[in-house]
Amino acid sequence: MPSIILEACQSVDDAVPIDDSVQSSAIPDFLRAWAEATITKDGVEATVSTAFACDVIIDARFVDQVMPLRRAINSVLVEPQTHVTLHVVLPSEAGQRVDLGQQAGTLFRRPNLKCYWCDEETLPQVLNRIVAAAQSQTITFLDASSVFLPKGLKQTLHALNTTGAELVFARTESDHCLGAQKETLETAVSAMAVRLASIADLGHFDQACGEDCISEICRRALMEARPIHFADHTMTRIEHGSVEPAFVRSGGISSEPTQALRRASVRLVRDRVQCDVVVPFRDGTDFAIEAIESVLAQADADLTIHVIDDASRHSVAALFERYRESTKVRLYSNLTNLGPFATFNNIIEFASSPFIAVQDADDISLPHRIAHSVSLMQQSKADLFAGATELFGDSVIASDICHRRLTLDGENNIPVRRSRYACKNTRGYFVENPTLVVRRDAFIALGGYADFGERNRNRTGIDTDLQLRAHYARFAFAVTNDVVVRYRCHSVSATQHHASKIGSQANREAAEEVRRRLKLYAQGSFNPKWFGAIGQYRGQTRPLE
């Protein structure tokens, strides 16, 4: 409508002689101003309808009649704008199996409905098998005694996406409804949605917990202070007798956050992973050597480390000589100073692994960073990974930029910055770029990091643009609370340097370009390659003999 109004304004302007009094009477000034403001307003809203995909698990082990199960299944399958893969967990007793199978008839023959009979496997084993075969980024649990109200599943998934939460508990119509208090879960709930990456990051379903394995996932999320959303609207209804939903049992679960973040996770069962790591540097060879050594020390990972001299002003011969014979390290030199983002783009043509990681030359990767990142991406089918950083170095800078202070390995008040999932109002930086690992194919599909046209502008805001572009192009993120990188705070880093720090002219200009692009991204479908700069400086990064 604003565009139509402005078009009408222009048509009148073209038809009417240039006369302020005539224009004012033909098109009220406030109408033109409203239309222009609506199009150029700072608040950005996505204007396209969203289709959701979700894997739904229905626990029907304790259902002795087919009609309640049929109602639960149908309440999921009729959801608008939602593609569902439905997994039904059925009882193991032979008599119940035959009875349900005979009554259900064609119910279980739908192509998007899969059945799992609990014979030799426990509930955690069945759930972990379902998660491994999931087709989407979200798992929703529904008790077989309940049904989704019309659009209830869609509203649940919408809440997960718009709030940036990792778990969403759906409010239900019954005496079992979830209380308004967010400190404890005092009663059972009949449905919840959780990100696939969060299930993997929380350690999957624990065999030792048996029937309480889903409750244990909720308990871990609460204790780690992960973002959890309690739905405001009623989305489900319990309608089969007095069967009490078992996803989160009564008794209360404390949500007081733990004060310990793991330095490097060992929860994931992993094979050795393959990854390329990009380490551009300019001068500061002492810091660069620390960064390279931290990558060489990575556990459970086969790495190719690309070390690039970004037109240093001082000799780097000693650093190159140190790694010249390393089978894991490849050495390069930029013909001109490109900056870390353009250099990363240039290395894509030399990378051979399915994954590629950012390694800033003044930061230190913790020993399981790459293995944990890639394993989580593989298990959650994500395109991009982000974690938390521990800040060290200049304590004043660390205090200014930290998100919170925690206890790590017995040390108190360690400043930490966390990545997070994007939400509806995300308009800026939400992924800690020093922790970024991305699928090589996804990075190419995104077009790589952008170019803002000037060297100092290319030191700031470029990472924010990539994150927002990936989010609005619907690439999948996997985010962990685990600290995977130690971020060095010092006065000549890109965020503190006088030429590119927050408030500098280059920073203001870059921020304006990010806002301009964000408005385009949020308007609907677009080709993310249009906004990337892969290939723009091709040939400027040369491998050394």
N, C-alpha and C positions, 0 to 999 in steps of 0.2 A: 504493500500500500504506500509506504513512503516514496518508493521509486516511481510509482504511478503518479503521485502528486507532483514530484519534482519534474517528471516528464511533461505533465500538464502545464506546470509553471513555465517550462522552457518553450512549449508550444505557444503559449500566450505571449511570452516575451518576443518571440519571433514574429508574431502577427500584429502586435500593437506597437505603435511608434514609441521611441525612447522618451518617456515622459514619466517622471517619478509619480506624479499625481494619478496618472492613468493606471500605472502598474499597482499602486497601492490600493486603488479601488477594485481592480480586477482580481488580484490575488492577495489576500490578506497577508501581511508580513509574518504574522505569527504562524500561519499554516506552512509557509515555506521554511521558516526557522525550525518548526517542529519536525518536518520531514528530513531536513539536513541533519538535525541533532540525532534523530533516531538512527540514521544510517551510520553516522560517525561517532556514536556514543562510546564511551570508554568501556562500559559493561558489555561483554560479548556473550551472546546466547547462541547456541547451536540451533539452526532453523530447520534441520532435516529430521524426519522421524527416524527412530533407532530400532533396528531389528536385533533381538537378543538371541544368543545361543546358550544352551545350558544342558548339563547332564543332571537328571533328577533320579535320586535313589529313593524307592519306597520300601520300607521295612514291613513286609507282610508275613513275617514268621509266626505271628500270634493271631492271625485272622483265620477263622474257621468257616467263613462264608464268602462266596465270591462277590456278592452284590456290594458290600462296602469297599472291597478292593477295586471293583469295576468303577465305582463312583470316584475313588481317589485317582485312578488312572485317567479317567475321562476329564477330570478337572484340570489335569495337566495338559492333556493333548489338545484341548480346545482353546488354549491361550493364544491371543492374537499377537502377531508380530514377534513370535517366539519360536525358534527351532529347538525342539527337545529331543534328546536321546534318553529314553526312559529305562532304568535298571530296576527290576523288581526282585527283592530277596525273599524267597519262599521257604516254607517249613521243610524240614528234612525228613519227617516221618513219612513212610511210604503211603500210608492210608490217606493222610492229608494231601499228599502230592497227587495221588490219583483222583481224589475227590475234587480238588481245585482244578486240576487239569481238565476233567470231564465237564465241569460246570462252566469253565472259562471259554471253552470252544475256541473260536478264532481270536479271542482277546489277545493271546500271547503270540500271535503270528504276524503282528505288525512289524514292518522292517526296522522301525526305530524303537522297538521294545525288546529288551533282552531279559531273560530270566536266569536266576542263580539259585540253585537248590543247595541248602546248607546240609550236605551229607558229611563229607570228611573234613571240610574246611570250617574253621571258626569264623565268627562275624568279622574280626579284624582282617583275616586273610581274604575274605570275600570282598570287603570294602577296598582293601589295597589293590586287589585285582581290577575292580571297577575303576578306581582312580587311574591306574596305569593305562586303561583302555579308553579313558574319557576323550570325547571329541571336542570339548569346549574348554574355556578358561574358568568355568564356574561349576561347582557342584552344589546342588540343592537337595536337602533331605526333607522328606515328607513322611509322617507317620501314616500307616494304612488306615487308621481310625479317623483320619481327617481328610478334608478336601480343600483345595484352593478356591476362594471366592472368585467371581469373574474378574479377570485382570490381576488377580492376587500374585501369581508368579511373576508376571511382567513388572508389577510394582516392587516386588522384592528385588528383582535383578536391577531395576532402575535405581533403587535405593543404594545398592552396592556400588554402582557406577558413579552416581552423582555425589555420594558422600566420601568416596575414597576409602571406605571401610574394607576390612579384610573379612569380617563376618557380619551378617545381617540376621537378626532374629525377627521373624514375622509375628505380629500380634494376632491372636486368635480369639474367636467368639466362644467362650466357655469359662467355666470357673477356673480352668487351668491357665488362663491368660497370663502373659508375662507382666510382671509388675513394672511400674514406672521407674523404680530405683535402678540406677546403673551401677551401683556398688556391688550388688550380689544378684545372682539368678536364683530366686527363691522358689520358683515353681517350674514345672515342665513346660516346654514349648513344642508345638506340633510341626514347625517347619523352620529351617534356617538355610541360608546360602553362604558359601565360603569360597574364596578363591582357590583354584587348583594349586597355585604356587604357594599359598599359605599352608595348605595341607602338607605339601612336600617339605616346606621350611620348618614346620612344627614337628616333623619326624614321622609323618604318616600315622596310621592307626596301630596302637601298641598292643601286641599280642598278649602281654601280661595283664592288660586291663580287661580283657574279655568283653562282656556285654556292655561295659562302661567306656568302651574305647572312643565313642563319639563325645561323650561327656568330658573325657580326658583332653581331647583336642580343644574343647571350649575352655577348659580349666587352664591349659597352657597359654592360650591366647590372652586370657584375662590376666594371668600372672606376669606375662611379658608386656602388658600394657599396649597390646596391639589395637589398632582402631576398630571398634565394634559399634555397630549402629542398631538401636532398638527402634523398630518401626513405629511410626506414629499412627498409621492407619491399620484397620483390621484387614488381614489378608487371607486368613484360613478359618475353618470352622471344624470343630470336633463333633462328629455326628454319629459315631458308631458306639452305642451303649456307653459304658463307663470305662472303656479302655484308656488307660493313662499313657500319654505319649512318653517315650523313653529316651528322647535325644539328650535332654538335660534334666537330670533327676533332681528332685527336691532336696533340700538340706542346705542350700546356700553355698556359693563358690565365691571366695574373696577375690576381688579384682585389684587388690593393692599391688602396684607394679613392683616387680623384682628390681633390685638395684644393681643387678649384674648382667651385663651383656657379654656374650662369649666373644673372645678375640678371634677365634676361627672355629667354625662349626665342624663337628665330626659326626653329625647325626645322619647325614645322608650316606646310604650304601652306594659306593661309587666305584666304577672302573677308572683306569687312567684316562684323562681327558686330553684332547689336543686343542691348542689355541695359539694364535699369533698375538704378540704383545708389542705395542708401539711406544717407543721411548724417545721423543724428540727433546733436544736440549740446546740451549744457547749459553755458552760460558758455564759457570757454576759446575765444573766437572766433579768436584767433591760430592755435591748433592747427587749428581747424575750417577756416579759410581755406586752410591748407597742404594739408589733406586734399582739399578741393574742387578746388583747383588741380591736384592730382595726377590727379584723375579727369578734369578737363577736358583734360588733356594726353595722354590715352590715344590710342594709335595704332590704326588699322584698326578703329575701333569707333564706331558711332552710338549715343549714350547719352542717356538721360533721367535726370537727377540730381535726386533728391528730397532737399531740405535741410530738416530739421525742427528747430525750436527746441523743446526739451523743457522748457518752463517755466523758462527761465533766470531767475536772480535779478538779473542785470544787463542793461543795455540791449544789444540785438543789432541795433539799427537800422542801424548802419554796415555790418554784414555783409549784411543784407537789401538795403540800397541798392546794394551792390556787385554783386549778382547779379540785381537786379530785371529788368534788360533782357535777360538771357541767354536765348537760345532753348533751351538745353539744361537749364536749371535751373528747377525748380519749388519754390516756397517754401511752408512749412506752419508751423503753430504748434500745440503741444499745450495743451489747456486745463489739464491738470495734469501733474505730472512722472510719466511712464509708464515711463521707462527705455528702453534701446535695443531690447530684444527685443519688447516690446509695441508700440513705435512701428513696428518693422519689420513686424509683423503688420498694423497699420493701413494701411500703404502698399500692401499687396497689391491693394486695391480700386482704387487709382489707377495701378497699373503696367500697361503695355500690351505690353511686350516678352516674348518666350518665356523669357528668363532674367533673374534678379534677383540683385544682388551686395550683400554686406555691405561697408560702408566705415566703420570706426570713425573718429570725428572727431579722434582724436589720432594716427592712423596715416597713412602715405603709400604710395599705390599706385605701383608701378613702371610705366613707360610701356606695356609690352605685357601688363600683367596681365589685363585683360578679354578682349582678343583671344585670348591663349593659353588662358585658362580655358574660354571658350565653344567655341573650336575643338577643344580636347581632348574636351570633353563631347560635341560633335556627332560627332566621329570614333569615339568609344568608346560612344556611346549611353548615357552616364551621366546620372544624375539630380542628383548633387551633385559639386562640384569642391573640392579643397583643395590648397594648396601649402605652401611654406616661407616663413618670415618671418626677416628680418634685424633683430636687436635693436639699438636705439640709444637714446641718452639717458643715464639714470642707470646707470653702469657696474656698480655694486654689485648693483642689481636684475637687470640683464642677466646677470651671472655666476651669480646664484642660479637663474634660470629657463631658461637656455639648454640645449639638448640637446647641442650640440657646437660647436666653433670651426673655422672654415674660412677659406680665402683667397678673397676676392671682388675681382675687378678689381684685383689686385695688392696689396690690403690684407690684412694677415695677422691671424689670430686674431679674425675677426669672429664674434660669437655668433649662432647660428642655432637656430631651432626648426622641426622638420619635422612635417608630417602623415604619417600612415601608414594602411595598410589595417587594418581590425579583424581580430582573430583570435579563437580559441575563448574565451580568457580575458579578452577585453576587457570591462572593467566601468566604464570611465571615459572621460576626454577623449582622443580620438585624432585629431581634425581641428582644425587651427588655425582657429578661427572667424573671425578677421580676414581670412582668405583665401577664405572661403566664397562660392561662386557656386552657385545652385540653379535648376533649372527651375521656372518659376512654377507650372505645373500640379502638379509633384511637391510643392512647398511647401504648396499648398492641400490635396493629398491627405494630407499628413502632419498637417494641422491647424495648421501653423505652430509657432512657439515656444510653450512652455507658460507657465503662470502659477502661481507657488508661493504666492500669496496675500498677500504683504507686500513693500513696496518694496525693502528691502535684500536680501531673499531672491531677488527678481527681478533682481538684479544679478549673481548667481553661480549656476552650475550649470544654468542654463536652456539654454545651448548644448550642454552635455554630454548633457542629456536628449534634445535633438533628434537628435544624432548616434546615440545608442543606439537611439532609436525608429526612425530610418531604417534602421539596420543590421539590427535584428531584424524589421522589416517588409520586408526584402530589397529596398530601394532600391539602385540601383547607384552606386558611388563611382568617381571618377577622381582619382588622387592623383599629384602631381608632386613631384620633388625641387627644382624650380626655385624660387628666391626670387622671390616676386611682390609682397610687401608689406614695407615697413619698419615694424616695430612699435616704438612709442615707449614706453620704460620711464620712469615717473614716479610720484610718491608718491600721486597722487589718482586713478589709474586704478582700474577696478573690481576688479582683482586685488590692488591695493595699498592701497586706501582702508580706513581703520580699520573702517568699518561692514560691509564685504563681503569683506575679504581672507581668505586661507586661515587658518583657526583662529578666525575671528570667530564669534559666535553665529549670524548669518545664514548664513554659509558652512556651518556644521555642520548647521543645519536643512535647508538646500538639499541638501546631500550625502545626508542621510538620506532625503529625498524622492526623489532620483535612485535610491538603492538600492532603495527600495520599488517604484518603477516598473520598475526593471530586472528584478526578480523576476517581475513580471507580463509584461513583454515576452518574457522567455526561456521562458515556459511554453508558448508556441505561438501560433497565429493570433490576431490582435487587429486591431481597427480603429484605426490610428494617430490618426485624427481625435478619438477619445475623449480623448486626452491633450494635444491642442493647444488654443490659446486664441485662434485667429483669430475676430474678431467680438466678443470679450469687451469690448473698449474702443472699439468702433465709435462714431464720432461725436466722439471725443476729439481727433482729429487733423484740423485744419481747414486747407484750402488758403487762402492769402492772396489777396486781390483783386489 
